[in-house]
């Protein structure tokens, strides 16, 4: 059960990072086309990077508690 939870947290973190990359790519496209919505996608990408790091931190904390 513990291994499954750790694996799930890693998968969730990777998905958050992939989502952040998609938001950053969209932001770059909006910057190139000189649209004002680029700032929104920059903020959303940063939020997803923070969420991904939170899940990795949670995974490390559980590993330390198990030892």
N, CA, C and O atoms as a Tripos MOL2 file, in Angstrom:
@<TRIPOS>MOLECULE
protein
  268   267    67     0     0
PROTEIN
NO_CHARGES

@<TRIPOS>ATOM
      1 N           0.8200   -1.1950    0.0000 N.3       1 UNK1
      2 CA          0.0000    0.0000    0.0000 C.3       1 UNK1
      3 C           0.8670    1.2630    0.0000 C.2       1 UNK1
      4 O           0.5530    2.2350   -0.6880 O.2       1 UNK1
      5 N           1.9660    1.2450    0.7800 N.am      2 UNK2
      6 CA          2.8250    2.4210    0.8670 C.3       2 UNK2
      7 C           3.5350    2.6850   -0.4550 C.2       2 UNK2
      8 O           3.6780    3.8360   -0.8660 O.2       2 UNK2
      9 N           3.9770    1.6260   -1.1180 N.am      3 UNK3
     10 CA          4.6590    1.7990   -2.4030 C.3       3 UNK3
     11 C           3.7210    2.3640   -3.4560 C.2       3 UNK3
     12 O           4.1150    3.1730   -4.2960 O.2       3 UNK3
     13 N           2.4690    1.9190   -3.3940 N.am      4 UNK4
     14 CA          1.4890    2.4030   -4.3520 C.3       4 UNK4
     15 C           1.2330    3.8980   -4.1320 C.2       4 UNK4
     16 O           1.0820    4.6500   -5.0950 O.2       4 UNK4
     17 N           1.1850    4.3220   -2.8810 N.am      5 UNK5
     18 CA          0.9530    5.7290   -2.5670 C.3       5 UNK5
     19 C           2.1310    6.5830   -3.0350 C.2       5 UNK5
     20 O           1.9300    7.6690   -3.5800 O.2       5 UNK5
     21 N           3.3640    6.0960   -2.8260 N.am      6 UNK6
     22 CA          4.5460    6.8290   -3.2570 C.3       6 UNK6
     23 C           4.5900    6.9530   -4.7830 C.2       6 UNK6
     24 O           4.9270    8.0030   -5.3310 O.2       6 UNK6
     25 N           4.2430    5.8580   -5.4470 N.am      7 UNK7
     26 CA          4.2460    5.8620   -6.9100 C.3       7 UNK7
     27 C           3.1760    6.8170   -7.4400 C.2       7 UNK7
     28 O           3.3990    7.5200   -8.4260 O.2       7 UNK7
     29 N           2.0200    6.8390   -6.7840 N.am      8 UNK8
     30 CA          0.9370    7.7220   -7.1930 C.3       8 UNK8
     31 C           1.3380    9.1800   -7.0320 C.2       8 UNK8
     32 O           1.0460   10.0030   -7.9010 O.2       8 UNK8
     33 N           2.0050    9.5090   -5.9260 N.am      9 UNK9
     34 CA          2.4440   10.8910   -5.7200 C.3       9 UNK9
     35 C           3.4520   11.3190   -6.7800 C.2       9 UNK9
     36 O           3.4200   12.4630   -7.2340 O.2       9 UNK9
     37 N           4.3420   10.4230   -7.1780 N.am     10 UNK10
     38 CA          5.3100   10.7630   -8.2220 C.3      10 UNK10
     39 C           4.6230   10.9870   -9.5610 C.2      10 UNK10
     40 O           4.9790   11.9080  -10.2970 O.2      10 UNK10
     41 N           3.6460   10.1540   -9.8780 N.am     11 UNK11
     42 CA          2.9130   10.3050  -11.1330 C.3      11 UNK11
     43 C           2.1440   11.6190  -11.1440 C.2      11 UNK11
     44 O           2.1240   12.3230  -12.1530 O.2      11 UNK11
     45 N           1.5110   11.9490  -10.0220 N.am     12 UNK12
     46 CA          0.7650   13.2010   -9.9350 C.3      12 UNK12
     47 C           1.7010   14.3880  -10.0990 C.2      12 UNK12
     48 O           1.3620   15.3520  -10.7850 O.2      12 UNK12
     49 N           2.8770   14.3290   -9.4770 N.am     13 UNK13
     50 CA          3.8460   15.4220   -9.5910 C.3      13 UNK13
     51 C           4.2990   15.5980  -11.0360 C.2      13 UNK13
     52 O           4.4050   16.7250  -11.5190 O.2      13 UNK13
     53 N           4.5650   14.4990  -11.7260 N.am     14 UNK14
     54 CA          4.9900   14.5780  -13.1310 C.3      14 UNK14
     55 C           3.8750   15.1690  -13.9880 C.2      14 UNK14
     56 O           4.1450   15.9620  -14.8900 O.2      14 UNK14
     57 N           2.6360   14.7950  -13.7200 N.am     15 UNK15
     58 CA          1.5250   15.3540  -14.4810 C.3      15 UNK15
     59 C           1.3720   16.8530  -14.2390 C.2      15 UNK15
     60 O           1.0720   17.6060  -15.1650 O.2      15 UNK15
     61 N           1.5780   17.2860  -12.9950 N.am     16 UNK16
     62 CA          1.5450   18.7210  -12.7080 C.3      16 UNK16
     63 C           2.6420   19.4470  -13.4700 C.2      16 UNK16
     64 O           2.4100   20.5300  -14.0060 O.2      16 UNK16
     65 N           3.8420   18.8590  -13.5250 N.am     17 UNK17
     66 CA          4.9390   19.4940  -14.2570 C.3      17 UNK17
     67 C           4.6480   19.5580  -15.7600 C.2      17 UNK17
     68 O           4.9500   20.5580  -16.4100 O.2      17 UNK17
     69 N           4.0670   18.4990  -16.3040 N.am     18 UNK18
     70 CA          3.7120   18.5040  -17.7270 C.3      18 UNK18
     71 C           2.6510   19.5690  -18.0330 C.2      18 UNK18
     72 O           2.7030   20.2320  -19.0680 O.2      18 UNK18
     73 N           1.6950   19.7180  -17.1180 N.am     19 UNK19
     74 CA          0.6800   20.7560  -17.2860 C.3      19 UNK19
     75 C           1.3130   22.1380  -17.2460 C.2      19 UNK19
     76 O           0.9330   23.0200  -18.0160 O.2      19 UNK19
     77 N           2.2750   22.3300  -16.3540 N.am     20 UNK20
     78 CA          2.9730   23.6120  -16.2710 C.3      20 UNK20
     79 C           3.7170   23.9060  -17.5710 C.2      20 UNK20
     80 O           3.7200   25.0420  -18.0460 O.2      20 UNK20
     81 N           4.3430   22.8870  -18.1410 N.am     21 UNK21
     82 CA          5.0520   23.0830  -19.4150 C.3      21 UNK21
     83 C           4.0750   23.4960  -20.5070 C.2      21 UNK21
     84 O           4.3950   24.3480  -21.3360 O.2      21 UNK21
     85 N           2.8880   22.8990  -20.5160 N.am     22 UNK22
     86 CA          1.8820   23.2790  -21.5140 C.3      22 UNK22
     87 C           1.4500   24.7310  -21.3350 C.2      22 UNK22
     88 O           1.3010   25.4610  -22.3150 O.2      22 UNK22
     89 N           1.2490   25.1550  -20.0800 N.am     23 UNK23
     90 CA          0.8860   26.5430  -19.8310 C.3      23 UNK23
     91 C           2.0050   27.4900  -20.2440 C.2      23 UNK23
     92 O           1.7360   28.5550  -20.7990 O.2      23 UNK23
     93 N           3.2510   27.1210  -19.9820 N.am     24 UNK24
     94 CA          4.3770   27.9680  -20.3800 C.3      24 UNK24
     95 C           4.4990   28.0520  -21.8980 C.2      24 UNK24
     96 O           4.8180   29.1120  -22.4360 O.2      24 UNK24
     97 N           4.2470   26.9480  -22.5900 N.am     25 UNK25
     98 CA          4.2940   26.9680  -24.0550 C.3      25 UNK25
     99 C           3.1980   27.8740  -24.6070 C.2      25 UNK25
    100 O           3.4200   28.6210  -25.5600 O.2      25 UNK25
    101 N           2.0180   27.8020  -24.0020 N.am     26 UNK26
    102 CA          0.9240   28.6800  -24.4190 C.3      26 UNK26
    103 C           1.2740   30.1360  -24.1490 C.2      26 UNK26
    104 O           0.9670   31.0160  -24.9530 O.2      26 UNK26
    105 N           1.9180   30.3850  -23.0130 N.am     27 UNK27
    106 CA          2.3330   31.7360  -22.6720 C.3      27 UNK27
    107 C           3.3000   32.2880  -23.7140 C.2      27 UNK27
    108 O           3.1900   33.4460  -24.1170 O.2      27 UNK27
    109 N           4.2400   31.4630  -24.1480 N.am     28 UNK28
    110 CA          5.2070   31.9060  -25.1550 C.3      28 UNK28
    111 C           4.4970   32.2540  -26.4570 C.2      28 UNK28
    112 O           4.8370   33.2420  -27.1070 O.2      28 UNK28
    113 N           3.5140   31.4450  -26.8390 N.am     29 UNK29
    114 CA          2.7750   31.7390  -28.0620 C.3      29 UNK29
    115 C           2.0140   33.0540  -27.9460 C.2      29 UNK29
    116 O           1.9570   33.8260  -28.9020 O.2      29 UNK29
    117 N           1.4270   33.3130  -26.7750 N.am     30 UNK30
    118 CA          0.7140   34.5740  -26.5850 C.3      30 UNK30
    119 C           1.6750   35.7600  -26.5580 C.2      30 UNK30
    120 O           1.3350   36.8340  -27.0540 O.2      30 UNK30
    121 N           2.8800   35.5850  -25.9810 N.am     31 UNK31
    122 CA          3.8580   36.6690  -25.9950 C.3      31 UNK31
    123 C           4.2890   37.0040  -27.4240 C.2      31 UNK31
    124 O           4.4660   38.1720  -27.7700 O.2      31 UNK31
    125 N           4.4520   35.9820  -28.2380 N.am     32 UNK32
    126 CA          4.8630   36.2020  -29.6240 C.3      32 UNK32
    127 C           3.7820   36.9510  -30.3960 C.2      32 UNK32
    128 O           4.0860   37.8190  -31.2150 O.2      32 UNK32
    129 N           2.5200   36.6150  -30.1350 N.am     33 UNK33
    130 CA          1.4210   37.2870  -30.8400 C.3      33 UNK33
    131 C           1.0280   38.6050  -30.1680 C.2      33 UNK33
    132 O           0.0730   39.2570  -30.5910 O.2      33 UNK33
    133 N           1.7610   38.9970  -29.1230 N.am     34 UNK34
    134 CA          1.5560   40.2700  -28.4220 C.3      34 UNK34
    135 C           0.1570   40.3890  -27.8450 C.2      34 UNK34
    136 O          -0.4880   41.4300  -27.9680 O.2      34 UNK34
    137 N          -0.3100   39.3160  -27.2130 N.am     35 UNK35
    138 CA         -1.6120   39.3170  -26.5590 C.3      35 UNK35
    139 C          -1.4140   39.5440  -25.0560 C.2      35 UNK35
    140 O          -0.3980   39.1330  -24.4950 O.2      35 UNK35
    141 N          -2.3670   40.1860  -24.4170 N.am     36 UNK36
    142 CA         -2.2460   40.5080  -22.9910 C.3      36 UNK36
    143 C          -2.5420   39.3240  -22.0750 C.2      36 UNK36
    144 O          -2.2850   39.4050  -20.8740 O.2      36 UNK36
    145 N          -3.0700   38.2390  -22.6080 N.am     37 UNK37
    146 CA         -3.4150   37.0840  -21.7770 C.3      37 UNK37
    147 C          -2.2050   36.2430  -21.3910 C.2      37 UNK37
    148 O          -2.3550   35.2590  -20.6660 O.2      37 UNK37
    149 N          -1.0410   36.5950  -21.8440 N.am     38 UNK38
    150 CA          0.1510   35.7960  -21.5740 C.3      38 UNK38
    151 C           0.4710   35.7600  -20.0850 C.2      38 UNK38
    152 O           0.9930   34.7600  -19.5910 O.2      38 UNK38
    153 N           0.1700   36.8220  -19.3730 N.am     39 UNK39
    154 CA          0.4590   36.8800  -17.9410 C.3      39 UNK39
    155 C          -0.3810   35.8580  -17.1770 C.2      39 UNK39
    156 O           0.0850   35.2780  -16.1960 O.2      39 UNK39
    157 N          -1.5990   35.6390  -17.6190 N.am     40 UNK40
    158 CA         -2.4750   34.6610  -16.9770 C.3      40 UNK40
    159 C          -1.8710   33.2630  -17.0960 C.2      40 UNK40
    160 O          -1.8630   32.5040  -16.1280 O.2      40 UNK40
    161 N          -1.3690   32.9270  -18.2770 N.am     41 UNK41
    162 CA         -0.7870   31.6010  -18.4720 C.3      41 UNK41
    163 C           0.5420   31.4560  -17.7340 C.2      41 UNK41
    164 O           0.8940   30.3550  -17.3090 O.2      41 UNK41
    165 N           1.2760   32.5450  -17.5780 N.am     42 UNK42
    166 CA          2.4940   32.5160  -16.7680 C.3      42 UNK42
    167 C           2.1640   32.1930  -15.3190 C.2      42 UNK42
    168 O           2.8420   31.3770  -14.6940 O.2      42 UNK42
    169 N           1.1380   32.8220  -14.7850 N.am     43 UNK43
    170 CA          0.7240   32.5620  -13.4000 C.3      43 UNK43
    171 C           0.2120   31.1370  -13.2220 C.2      43 UNK43
    172 O           0.5360   30.4800  -12.2330 O.2      43 UNK43
    173 N          -0.5810   30.6580  -14.1710 N.am     44 UNK44
    174 CA         -1.1010   29.2900  -14.0730 C.3      44 UNK44
    175 C           0.0270   28.2580  -14.1440 C.2      44 UNK44
    176 O           0.0070   27.2680  -13.4120 O.2      44 UNK44
    177 N           0.9910   28.4810  -15.0050 N.am     45 UNK45
    178 CA          2.1350   27.5780  -15.0850 C.3      45 UNK45
    179 C           2.9060   27.5460  -13.7770 C.2      45 UNK45
    180 O           3.3330   26.4810  -13.3310 O.2      45 UNK45
    181 N           3.0860   28.6950  -13.1660 N.am     46 UNK46
    182 CA          3.8130   28.7620  -11.8980 C.3      46 UNK46
    183 C           3.0530   28.0530  -10.7780 C.2      46 UNK46
    184 O           3.6620   27.4150   -9.9190 O.2      46 UNK46
    185 N           1.7380   28.1630  -10.7880 N.am     47 UNK47
    186 CA          0.9250   27.4620   -9.7840 C.3      47 UNK47
    187 C           1.1020   25.9550   -9.9150 C.2      47 UNK47
    188 O           1.2280   25.2540   -8.9100 O.2      47 UNK47
    189 N           1.1120   25.4570  -11.1380 N.am     48 UNK48
    190 CA          1.2490   24.0190  -11.3310 C.3      48 UNK48
    191 C           2.6550   23.5250  -10.9890 C.2      48 UNK48
    192 O           2.8150   22.3790  -10.5690 O.2      48 UNK48
    193 N           3.6710   24.3660  -11.1590 N.am     49 UNK49
    194 CA          5.0160   23.9920  -10.7150 C.3      49 UNK49
    195 C           5.0360   23.8640   -9.1850 C.2      49 UNK49
    196 O           5.6420   22.9420   -8.6390 O.2      49 UNK49
    197 N           4.3720   24.7910   -8.5110 N.am     50 UNK50
    198 CA          4.3040   24.7280   -7.0400 C.3      50 UNK50
    199 C           3.5470   23.4850   -6.5640 C.2      50 UNK50
    200 O           3.9480   22.8420   -5.5940 O.2      50 UNK50
    201 N           2.4670   23.1580   -7.2410 N.am     51 UNK51
    202 CA          1.7090   21.9620   -6.8600 C.3      51 UNK51
    203 C           2.5290   20.6920   -7.0630 C.2      51 UNK51
    204 O           2.4810   19.7810   -6.2360 O.2      51 UNK51
    205 N           3.2770   20.6290   -8.1540 N.am     52 UNK52
    206 CA          4.1240   19.4670   -8.4020 C.3      52 UNK52
    207 C           5.2040   19.3230   -7.3540 C.2      52 UNK52
    208 O           5.4900   18.2150   -6.9000 O.2      52 UNK52
    209 N           5.8080   20.4330   -6.9640 N.am     53 UNK53
    210 CA          6.8480   20.3530   -5.9320 C.3      53 UNK53
    211 C           6.2540   19.9820   -4.5780 C.2      53 UNK53
    212 O           6.9190   19.3410   -3.7640 O.2      53 UNK53
    213 N           5.0090   20.3810   -4.3330 N.am     54 UNK54
    214 CA          4.3450   20.0120   -3.0860 C.3      54 UNK54
    215 C           4.1640   18.4980   -3.0020 C.2      54 UNK54
    216 O           4.3800   17.9090   -1.9430 O.2      54 UNK54
    217 N           3.7710   17.8680   -4.0990 N.am     55 UNK55
    218 CA          3.5870   16.4210   -4.0860 C.3      55 UNK55
    219 C           4.9170   15.6860   -3.9260 C.2      55 UNK55
    220 O           4.9720   14.6520   -3.2600 O.2      55 UNK55
    221 N           5.9890   16.2050   -4.5270 N.am     56 UNK56
    222 CA          7.2900   15.5640   -4.3400 C.3      56 UNK56
    223 C           7.7770   15.7320   -2.9090 C.2      56 UNK56
    224 O           8.3940   14.8220   -2.3550 O.2      56 UNK56
    225 N           7.5110   16.8710   -2.3140 N.am     57 UNK57
    226 CA          7.8980   17.1140   -0.9230 C.3      57 UNK57
    227 C           7.1270   16.1810    0.0050 C.2      57 UNK57
    228 O           7.6790   15.6550    0.9720 O.2      57 UNK57
    229 N           5.8550   15.9840   -0.2970 N.am     58 UNK58
    230 CA          5.0310   15.0810    0.5010 C.3      58 UNK58
    231 C           5.5720   13.6560    0.4100 C.2      58 UNK58
    232 O           5.5760   12.9210    1.3970 O.2      58 UNK58
    233 N           6.0280   13.2760   -0.7820 N.am     59 UNK59
    234 CA          6.5820   11.9410   -0.9930 C.3      59 UNK59
    235 C           7.8690   11.7570   -0.1940 C.2      59 UNK59
    236 O           8.0740   10.7010    0.4050 O.2      59 UNK59
    237 N           8.7420   12.7720   -0.1750 N.am     60 UNK60
    238 CA          9.9920   12.6880    0.5840 C.3      60 UNK60
    239 C           9.7230   12.6210    2.0810 C.2      60 UNK60
    240 O          10.4100   11.9040    2.8080 O.2      60 UNK60
    241 N           8.7240   13.3680    2.5420 N.am     61 UNK61
    242 CA          8.4020   13.3780    3.9650 C.3      61 UNK61
    243 C           7.9120   12.0000    4.4090 C.2      61 UNK61
    244 O           8.2640   11.5400    5.4950 O.2      61 UNK61
    245 N           7.1100   11.3460    3.5850 N.am     62 UNK62
    246 CA          6.6190   10.0110    3.9340 C.3      62 UNK62
    247 C           7.7560    8.9850    3.9490 C.2      62 UNK62
    248 O           7.7720    8.0800    4.7820 O.2      62 UNK62
    249 N           8.6990    9.1340    3.0240 N.am     63 UNK63
    250 CA          9.8490    8.2120    3.0160 C.3      63 UNK63
    251 C          10.6750    8.3640    4.2860 C.2      63 UNK63
    252 O          11.1400    7.3710    4.8450 O.2      63 UNK63
    253 N          10.8610    9.5890    4.7440 N.am     64 UNK64
    254 CA         11.6300    9.8230    5.9690 C.3      64 UNK64
    255 C          10.9020    9.2850    7.1860 C.2      64 UNK64
    256 O          11.5500    8.7990    8.1130 O.2      64 UNK64
    257 N           9.5840    9.3550    7.2160 N.am     65 UNK65
    258 CA          8.8080    8.8370    8.3410 C.3      65 UNK65
    259 C           8.8500    7.3120    8.4030 C.2      65 UNK65
    260 O           8.8000    6.7310    9.4870 O.2      65 UNK65
    261 N           8.9430    6.6610    7.2290 N.am     66 UNK66
    262 CA          8.9530    5.2020    7.1840 C.3      66 UNK66
    263 C          10.2580    4.6230    7.6930 C.2      66 UNK66
    264 O          10.2770    3.4940    8.1840 O.2      66 UNK66
    265 N          11.3630    5.3780    7.5850 N.am     67 UNK67
    266 CA         12.6690    4.8580    7.9940 C.3      67 UNK67
    267 C          12.8380    4.8170    9.4680 C.2      67 UNK67
    268 O          13.8890    4.4010    9.9570 O.2      67 UNK67
@<TRIPOS>BOND
     1     1     2 1
     2     2     3 1
     3     3     4 2
     4     3     5 am
     5     5     6 1
     6     6     7 1
     7     7     8 2
     8     7     9 am
     9     9    10 1
    10    10    11 1
    11    11    12 2
    12    11    13 am
    13    13    14 1
    14    14    15 1
    15    15    16 2
    16    15    17 am
    17    17    18 1
    18    18    19 1
    19    19    20 2
    20    19    21 am
    21    21    22 1
    22    22    23 1
    23    23    24 2
    24    23    25 am
    25    25    26 1
    26    26    27 1
    27    27    28 2
    28    27    29 am
    29    29    30 1
    30    30    31 1
    31    31    32 2
    32    31    33 am
    33    33    34 1
    34    34    35 1
    35    35    36 2
    36    35    37 am
    37    37    38 1
    38    38    39 1
    39    39    40 2
    40    39    41 am
    41    41    42 1
    42    42    43 1
    43    43    44 2
    44    43    45 am
    45    45    46 1
    46    46    47 1
    47    47    48 2
    48    47    49 am
    49    49    50 1
    50    50    51 1
    51    51    52 2
    52    51    53 am
    53    53    54 1
    54    54    55 1
    55    55    56 2
    56    55    57 am
    57    57    58 1
    58    58    59 1
    59    59    60 2
    60    59    61 am
    61    61    62 1
    62    62    63 1
    63    63    64 2
    64    63    65 am
    65    65    66 1
    66    66    67 1
    67    67    68 2
    68    67    69 am
    69    69    70 1
    70    70    71 1
    71    71    72 2
    72    71    73 am
    73    73    74 1
    74    74    75 1
    75    75    76 2
    76    75    77 am
    77    77    78 1
    78    78    79 1
    79    79    80 2
    80    79    81 am
    81    81    82 1
    82    82    83 1
    83    83    84 2
    84    83    85 am
    85    85    86 1
    86    86    87 1
    87    87    88 2
    88    87    89 am
    89    89    90 1
    90    90    91 1
    91    91    92 2
    92    91    93 am
    93    93    94 1
    94    94    95 1
    95    95    96 2
    96    95    97 am
    97    97    98 1
    98    98    99 1
    99    99   100 2
   100    99   101 am
   101   101   102 1
   102   102   103 1
   103   103   104 2
   104   103   105 am
   105   105   106 1
   106   106   107 1
   107   107   108 2
   108   107   109 am
   109   109   110 1
   110   110   111 1
   111   111   112 2
   112   111   113 am
   113   113   114 1
   114   114   115 1
   115   115   116 2
   116   115   117 am
   117   117   118 1
   118   118   119 1
   119   119   120 2
   120   119   121 am
   121   121   122 1
   122   122   123 1
   123   123   124 2
   124   123   125 am
   125   125   126 1
   126   126   127 1
   127   127   128 2
   128   127   129 am
   129   129   130 1
   130   130   131 1
   131   131   132 2
   132   131   133 am
   133   133   134 1
   134   134   135 1
   135   135   136 2
   136   135   137 am
   137   137   138 1
   138   138   139 1
   139   139   140 2
   140   139   141 am
   141   141   142 1
   142   142   143 1
   143   143   144 2
   144   143   145 am
   145   145   146 1
   146   146   147 1
   147   147   148 2
   148   147   149 am
   149   149   150 1
   150   150   151 1
   151   151   152 2
   152   151   153 am
   153   153   154 1
   154   154   155 1
   155   155   156 2
   156   155   157 am
   157   157   158 1
   158   158   159 1
   159   159   160 2
   160   159   161 am
   161   161   162 1
   162   162   163 1
   163   163   164 2
   164   163   165 am
   165   165   166 1
   166   166   167 1
   167   167   168 2
   168   167   169 am
   169   169   170 1
   170   170   171 1
   171   171   172 2
   172   171   173 am
   173   173   174 1
   174   174   175 1
   175   175   176 2
   176   175   177 am
   177   177   178 1
   178   178   179 1
   179   179   180 2
   180   179   181 am
   181   181   182 1
   182   182   183 1
   183   183   184 2
   184   183   185 am
   185   185   186 1
   186   186   187 1
   187   187   188 2
   188   187   189 am
   189   189   190 1
   190   190   191 1
   191   191   192 2
   192   191   193 am
   193   193   194 1
   194   194   195 1
   195   195   196 2
   196   195   197 am
   197   197   198 1
   198   198   199 1
   199   199   200 2
   200   199   201 am
   201   201   202 1
   202   202   203 1
   203   203   204 2
   204   203   205 am
   205   205   206 1
   206   206   207 1
   207   207   208 2
   208   207   209 am
   209   209   210 1
   210   210   211 1
   211   211   212 2
   212   211   213 am
   213   213   214 1
   214   214   215 1
   215   215   216 2
   216   215   217 am
   217   217   218 1
   218   218   219 1
   219   219   220 2
   220   219   221 am
   221   221   222 1
   222   222   223 1
   223   223   224 2
   224   223   225 am
   225   225   226 1
   226   226   227 1
   227   227   228 2
   228   227   229 am
   229   229   230 1
   230   230   231 1
   231   231   232 2
   232   231   233 am
   233   233   234 1
   234   234   235 1
   235   235   236 2
   236   235   237 am
   237   237   238 1
   238   238   239 1
   239   239   240 2
   240   239   241 am
   241   241   242 1
   242   242   243 1
   243   243   244 2
   244   243   245 am
   245   245   246 1
   246   246   247 1
   247   247   248 2
   248   247   249 am
   249   249   250 1
   250   250   251 1
   251   251   252 2
   252   251   253 am
   253   253   254 1
   254   254   255 1
   255   255   256 2
   256   255   257 am
   257   257   258 1
   258   258   259 1
   259   259   260 2
   260   259   261 am
   261   261   262 1
   262   262   263 1
   263   263   264 2
   264   263   265 am
   265   265   266 1
   266   266   267 1
   267   267   268 2
@<TRIPOS>SUBSTRUCTURE
     1 UNK1         2 RESIDUE 1 A UNK
     2 UNK2         6 RESIDUE 1 A UNK
     3 UNK3        10 RESIDUE 1 A UNK
     4 UNK4        14 RESIDUE 1 A UNK
     5 UNK5        18 RESIDUE 1 A UNK
     6 UNK6        22 RESIDUE 1 A UNK
     7 UNK7        26 RESIDUE 1 A UNK
     8 UNK8        30 RESIDUE 1 A UNK
     9 UNK9        34 RESIDUE 1 A UNK
    10 UNK10       38 RESIDUE 1 A UNK
    11 UNK11       42 RESIDUE 1 A UNK
    12 UNK12       46 RESIDUE 1 A UNK
    13 UNK13       50 RESIDUE 1 A UNK
    14 UNK14       54 RESIDUE 1 A UNK
    15 UNK15       58 RESIDUE 1 A UNK
    16 UNK16       62 RESIDUE 1 A UNK
    17 UNK17       66 RESIDUE 1 A UNK
    18 UNK18       70 RESIDUE 1 A UNK
    19 UNK19       74 RESIDUE 1 A UNK
    20 UNK20       78 RESIDUE 1 A UNK
    21 UNK21       82 RESIDUE 1 A UNK
    22 UNK22       86 RESIDUE 1 A UNK
    23 UNK23       90 RESIDUE 1 A UNK
    24 UNK24       94 RESIDUE 1 A UNK
    25 UNK25       98 RESIDUE 1 A UNK
    26 UNK26      102 RESIDUE 1 A UNK
    27 UNK27      106 RESIDUE 1 A UNK
    28 UNK28      110 RESIDUE 1 A UNK
    29 UNK29      114 RESIDUE 1 A UNK
    30 UNK30      118 RESIDUE 1 A UNK
    31 UNK31      122 RESIDUE 1 A UNK
    32 UNK32      126 RESIDUE 1 A UNK
    33 UNK33      130 RESIDUE 1 A UNK
    34 UNK34      134 RESIDUE 1 A UNK
    35 UNK35      138 RESIDUE 1 A UNK
    36 UNK36      142 RESIDUE 1 A UNK
    37 UNK37      146 RESIDUE 1 A UNK
    38 UNK38      150 RESIDUE 1 A UNK
    39 UNK39      154 RESIDUE 1 A UNK
    40 UNK40      158 RESIDUE 1 A UNK
    41 UNK41      162 RESIDUE 1 A UNK
    42 UNK42      166 RESIDUE 1 A UNK
    43 UNK43      170 RESIDUE 1 A UNK
    44 UNK44      174 RESIDUE 1 A UNK
    45 UNK45      178 RESIDUE 1 A UNK
    46 UNK46      182 RESIDUE 1 A UNK
    47 UNK47      186 RESIDUE 1 A UNK
    48 UNK48      190 RESIDUE 1 A UNK
    49 UNK49      194 RESIDUE 1 A UNK
    50 UNK50      198 RESIDUE 1 A UNK
    51 UNK51      202 RESIDUE 1 A UNK
    52 UNK52      206 RESIDUE 1 A UNK
    53 UNK53      210 RESIDUE 1 A UNK
    54 UNK54      214 RESIDUE 1 A UNK
    55 UNK55      218 RESIDUE 1 A UNK
    56 UNK56      222 RESIDUE 1 A UNK
    57 UNK57      226 RESIDUE 1 A UNK
    58 UNK58      230 RESIDUE 1 A UNK
    59 UNK59      234 RESIDUE 1 A UNK
    60 UNK60      238 RESIDUE 1 A UNK
    61 UNK61      242 RESIDUE 1 A UNK
    62 UNK62      246 RESIDUE 1 A UNK
    63 UNK63      250 RESIDUE 1 A UNK
    64 UNK64      254 RESIDUE 1 A UNK
    65 UNK65      258 RESIDUE 1 A UNK
    66 UNK66      262 RESIDUE 1 A UNK
    67 UNK67      266 RESIDUE 1 A UNK
